[in-house]
Amino acid sequence: MKTYILKMINLFVALWIYFPTLNAQQGDTLFIQRGREGKIGFAIFAVNENSDRKMKNDTVFLKSILKAKKEDRFRLKSEATDEMGITHKKYLQYYKGIKVDNAEYLVHGRNNNIEVINGDFQDISIETIEPTITEQQALKKALEYVGAKKYKWEDPNMERFIKQLQNNPNATYYPSGELVISKDYLKGSNSFKLSWQFTISSMEPDNEQMIFVNAVNGEVIRDVPLILSANTSGSVQTRYSGTQTITNDSYSNGFRLFESRNTTLGNNLIIRNNVTIHTLNCLNGTNYANATEFSNTNTNWTSGNWATFAQNQVALDAHWGAEKVIDYWTNVHSRNSLNNSGLNITNYVHYNVGWGNAQWDSNNKVMCYGDGTTSNPFTSLDIIAHEMGHGITQFTANLAYDNNPAESAALNEGFSDIWAACVKAWAAPNKPIWLMGGEIVINPFFNCIRNMQNPKSNLASEGPHPNTYHGEFWSNANEPHFNSTVLSYWFYLVCEGGAGTNDNGDAYNIVGIGINKGERIAYQTVLYYLNSSANYTAARNATIQAATAIFGTNSQEVVSVTNAWHAVGIGNMYPPIISGPSQLCSTAIYSISNPPSGTASIIWTVSSHLSIVSGQGTTSLTVNYDPRYATRENITASFLANGQSVAATKQVEIGSVGFNFVLTDPITGNPPTNPVNERDYIFSMKPQLITLTPSQNEADYYWTLTYAGKSSSSYVYTTSGYGKDFYVNVPDPGPYKITLNYNGDDCIERYTEAIFSFNERGIFLGISPNPVSAEVTVEVIDNTDSPYDAVRSTEPTYTVQIVNLYGIKAYSGTKRGNKFNLSVSSLSNGIYDVIVSDGIQTCQEKLIVKH
């Protein structure tokens, strides 16, 4: 007899992530968003095992779906797998082997399936990739544009400093050029040009910037600042945080503000190794190489115990604050310093003369803090967390910091304010979490630099900021600090919740999820889901995807994240959700969660085989069904909210719903191949889509096999059994009818059936185990019986041989029955053929002997 295995296929209904302003594609593309030029910026796909959309083929897939040219290439920049098992890959775009500036694309997936893609793919069309001006000619143009009086490579002390900082004897501030393809922002054309890219470090004035020079005509086409500042005019005894404990060390002159330590968790697992935190005195200059130690004769850095306490107290704030920031990232996000690789932290206090600012120097990767003139010194905890937050962004999403239309600089500033709030909530929760820079403000009419809770506040020293995208106070010049508050206010609403009406007249009512969940979503966003040129729409998509990955589709976290974006003027609200059973066994109750803000009325409708028992017009509906039908039905709630109609629909199953199953050959593990005609493999299916996850109880599955080849009862062949896998011993090619009944915990009986037949005849071998060391079991699978005899009257006898690769017999004998054992303990290691014959037909299989 020929044995086949019938197996269940579990079909999962894809859960759609709601982006109401955009249209989903047909098939397994759940969501797709295109930019102004029609290129895909964000897309979500359902898992489809039959698709070639696999992580191992991701670059091939990207080239196909993005319609890339043959000259385009994607080169892997980074790859990481998060705690949810999602792998995130970031690719850089190259055109004819030259990097395209700020063109990055990200691929996200699990179990080798690509689920999400997002990024900025550019359609490059340039006349040449051969520069007509040399690197040195381009550098001359860049230096003429910068026009500094003195550059850092001209100062021997600064050259020594960069070598020490990078621990590289060849390091220098002298610029080297890289050929890239970059947009022409300064000339206003916004078109791509072949360009030389330089990092220019100057001392007079003190600055770090990236300059792009057109490699064909020598024009400067882009200027990117590398100094990211706080942008405002206005046991240690710290100035802003009271008495605290820090770590310092001893050296030849006493004790200094220098720490080299290992930080451990409660289980003594070291998670940050030898990250130094060093605070230096820049002596009101800008030359890092001239900075000196803050020294004390003892470890009590307090008034009366430190001779220079009055003039240098703010250095204690800088040192303690840097410790707290690093500890926050270590303990909350398990991140090893700003770059996740143990970057040493250096603070320069008393930077410049009367300088009212603070900055992250992204080229040298250090922090600088001014003493202020119309403000207090810039060493409060939130300022420190903000500046070091720029470092986090640089080493994750690397959001570009120039005033191009991508709005990435505003996002960069917004995330730094977010990290400042998170650090305060973790390290100093008694401070006003949502007021940025409140402790450095001197003017009594102001209480902060920026207000994350109320961006339009007149008490912010920078002035009112926007709380709505392109709303009141929005900077059309793309000033990043002003436009950053759309992101930081979004974060406030996600964490704390809130209700109101935005500048577009849209009402909102947000359920807060708390800062602990909010910071996880924000970090996951910059770590995995944002690219360097992201704008506000990309940030919305990325945060929703991050929340979905962490907390799941339709979770409150996803709802709050989505609705908070609607509150700041980007995208629609998350749709209302109808909760209730997906299969009806009896009368059931369906409830509305997340109704639209400002809902005036609710109208329920149900499809023809359902009926409303009670609850019309309320948020809770009782429904009954007609048990005579086996169908998929809809329950819909329609809302009138703020003069607009919104609807939500839920599908439910009633009656019998079919299952899929496949016929599997136990020898090959595959369905039968090479059918002679269509009767060799025919399926006649009930509806194939199911929404019930099959029960794990094998008794819920009942199979029936009936021989359907003859109408006479004398030829009927019937067998049955329970289980997810049903092993079928059939007496001839068929045809057969197989029926599967399912009766799970939901009290609904489902069934499906198939008519099929085979045209394969002969005997086949099953051998196990293989490889084998002692004894092997051989099963003869025989399909040569008469179609009219279900069972043979006698057991067959077979001649059996084991032959090595040289044709030498290692065993010869006879065996009775379709299943028998053979001893191979005396055979040498190697590959053999097992040959079995019934005198008419012969079959053989390979056997591996391995002791």
Sequence and secondary structure as in RCSB ss.txt:
>XXXX:A:sequence
MKTYILKMINLFVALWIYFPTLNAQQGDTLFIQRGREGKIGFAIFAVNENSDRKMKNDTVFLKSILKAKKEDRFR
LKSEATDEMGITHKKYLQYYKGIKVDNAEYLVHGRNNNIEVINGDFQDISIETIEPTITEQQALKKALEYVGAKK
YKWEDPNMERFIKQLQNNPNATYYPSGELVISKDYLKGSNSFKLSWQFTISSMEPDNEQMIFVNAVNGEVIRDVP
LILSANTSGSVQTRYSGTQTITNDSYSNGFRLFESRNTTLGNNLIIRNNVTIHTLNCLNGTNYANATEFSNTNTN
WTSGNWATFAQNQVALDAHWGAEKVIDYWTNVHSRNSLNNSGLNITNYVHYNVGWGNAQWDSNNKVMCYGDGTTS
NPFTSLDIIAHEMGHGITQFTANLAYDNNPAESAALNEGFSDIWAACVKAWAAPNKPIWLMGGEIVINPFFNCIR
NMQNPKSNLASEGPHPNTYHGEFWSNANEPHFNSTVLSYWFYLVCEGGAGTNDNGDAYNIVGIGINKGERIAYQT
VLYYLNSSANYTAARNATIQAATAIFGTNSQEVVSVTNAWHAVGIGNMYPPIISGPSQLCSTAIYSISNPPSGTA
SIIWTVSSHLSIVSGQGTTSLTVNYDPRYATRENITASFLANGQSVAATKQVEIGSVGFNFVLTDPITGNPPTNP
VNERDYIFSMKPQLITLTPSQNEADYYWTLTYAGKSSSSYVYTTSGYGKDFYVNVPDPGPYKITLNYNGDDCIER
YTEAIFSFNERGIFLGISPNPVSAEVTVEVIDNTDSPYDAVRSTEPTYTVQIVNLYGIKAYSGTKRGNKFNLSVS
SLSNGIYDVIVSDGIQTCQEKLIVKH
>XXXX:A:secstr
 EEEEEEE           TTS   STTEEEEEE TTS EEEEEE   TTSS BGGGHHHHHHHHTT  TTEEEE
EEEEEE TTS EEEEEEEEETTEEEEEEEEEEEEETTEEEEEEE       S SS SS HHHHHHHHHHHH  SE
EGGG HHHHHHHHHHHT TT  SS   EEEEEE  SSS   EEEEEEEEEEEEETTEEEEEEEETTT  EEEEEE
 EEE      EE SSS EE    EEETTEEESEEEEEEE TT  EEEEEEEEEEEE TTSS GGG EE EESSS 
BSTTTSTTHHHHHHHHHHHHHHHHHHHHHHHHH   STTSS   EEEEES SSS   EEEETTTTEEEE   SSB
  S  HHHHHHHHHHHHHHTTT    S STT HHHHHHHHHHHHHHHHHHHH TTS TTEETGGGB  TT SBSE
ESS TT TTBTT    SSTT TT  TT  HHHHTHHHHHHHHHHHH EEEE TTS EEEE    HHHHHHHHHHI
IIII  TT  HHHHHHHHHHHHHHHH TT HHHHHHHHHHHHTTSS     EEES SB SS EEEEEES  TTEE
EEEEEE TTEEEEE TTSSEEEEEE TT  EEEEEEEEEEETTEEEEEEEEEEES     EEEE TTTSS   S 
SSGGGS    S     S   S GGGEEEEEEE S SSGGG  EEEEESSEEEEEESSS  EEEEEEEE TTS EE
EEEEEE     SEEEEEESSSBSSEEEEEEEE  S TT SS SS  EEEEEEEETTS EEEEEEEESSEEEEE T
TS SEEEEEEEE SS EEEEEEEE  
